[in-house]
C-alpha cells in the first residue's frame, strides 16, 4: 500500500500516487467534496498494458446535468494525465441504477 493524503492506495493501479491525488482533487472540485471516486476496470489488472481510465463517481445529492458533469470530469482528468482516455460512470440519487454501478462498487478501489 502507498500512503496518500486521501486513503491507502494499493500498488496495483498502475498509476502514481500524485496522479491518484490529482484525480481525487478534480472530482472533488467538480462534483463536490462529498463525492466518492473509484477506479475500476483494466487499470486494476497488473498484467494489462495501457488502457483507458475508468472512474466511478458516486454522489449523495441529485445532479442536474449528469452528462455535462461526466464530460467535465473526463476532460479535466484526461488533460491532467497527458490526454489519457478517461471514461466516467456517474451515480446519484436521481439517476437510474445500472449494472455497471454495482460492478464498479464491487471491483473498484476507492481513491
N, C-alpha and C positions, 0 to 999 in steps of 0.2 A: 504494500500500500504506500501511496505517496501522500504526505500530509499537505493539504492545501488550506487556504483560509476559509473554505466553504465546507468541505466534508473530506472524509478519507476517500481517495480515488484509487481504484485498482489499476495496476500497471497495464492490464490487458486492453486498454482502449486505443492504443496506437496514436495517442495524442499527448502532447507535452502538457505539464501542469499549467503553464501560462496560457496555453490555448484553451484549456478547460475553464480557467478563471475568466478569460475573455468572453467565452460563450455565455457563462452564467451572468456576467455583468451586462451583456447586451440584452439577454432575455429579461433580466430584472428591470433594466431601463425602459424597454418597450412594452412589457406585459405587466410590470409591477413587481415589487419586492416579494410578494407572496407567491408568485408563480413558481411552480416546480418544473425543472427541466431534467429529462432523462435522455441519455444516449443509448440507442439501441441499433440493432442491425449488424451489418458487416464490420463495423469499427470495433466490435467486441470480439471478433474472431482473430486470434493471433496468427492463424495460418493464412489468412487472407492478405491480399496486397491491394493498395489503393482503395478505391471505393468511395462512395459518397458518404455524407454525414447525415444520419437520421436522428432527428431530435423530436422528442415528445414533450410538449409544453402543456401543463395542466394548470388551469385557473380555477379559483374558488368563487369567482364572480362571473356574471354573464359578460359576453363580449359583443359589441355592436357590429363590428366589421371583421369577422374571423379571417376571411381571405386576405384582406389588407394586412392584418397583423401577422399572419403566417408569411406573407411575401416580404414584409419589412424585416422580420427576424431572419429569414433565409438570406436576404440580400446583405444585411449587415454582417452576419456570421460568415458568409461566403467571402466578403471583402476582407474581413479580419484574418481569414485563413487562406490567403493567397488565391482567391477565386475558386476554392474547392466547391464542388456541387453540394448543396445542402437541401434536404427535404425536411419540412416541419409538419408535424401532426399536432393538432390542437384539440384539447378537451376543455369544455366549460359547461356550467350548469344548463345553459340554453342551447347547447348543441347536442344532436343525437349521438348516443354512444355507438361506437363502431367496433368490430372485432379487433382492429389494429390497436385500439386503445388498451384493451386487456393484454394483448401480446406485448406492447411496449411497457406496461406496468410490470408484467411478469418477468420479462427478459432484460429490460433496460436497467441502466445504472444511474442512480440519482446523482446529479452534479451538485 
